Amino acid sequence: MFEEFNFSARQINNYFNAASRDFKIAADAAVPEVIFKFSYDALIKLAITVCAKNGLRIKARAGHHIELLKKLSEIIGDSEVETVGNIMRGKRNYDLYGGGVLISEKEAEGYRDWLKNIFIKAEDYLDENLRLF
């Protein structure tokens, strides 16, 4: 599902900026569904960033979000990424395809707070391995 690709620092930085932008929307939002949606999107974009740093480009196929979460989990050494990320993915899919899901304020804030820690780990990884500009 991944292919090798040589990304430039600028491309990786652009991916990271997109992930950060979505996280900021989640952080600034007051509506639980907005917090949840943008937290999930930021997590996936963060996974794309870290994979790109490792010369891996994901092919858009069924299950590619699962593979992105798994790879991010491996690279930053945090098994919760795969576990929590897949719970979020399941809720997102049920919301899209199953008639909707209600996200409580407490649940949304929990995901957002958890994601903040994942961003810190990923930023540490990227800072050690890539000079962002």
Protein Blocks (a to p, Z undefined) as FASTA:
>chain_A
ZZcddddfklmmmmmmmmmmmmmmmmmpmbfklmmmmmmmmmmmmmmmmmmmnopacddd
ehklmmmmmmmmmmnopaklmmmmmmmmmmmmmmmmnopaaddfklmmmmmmmmmmmmmm
mmmmmmmmoccZZ
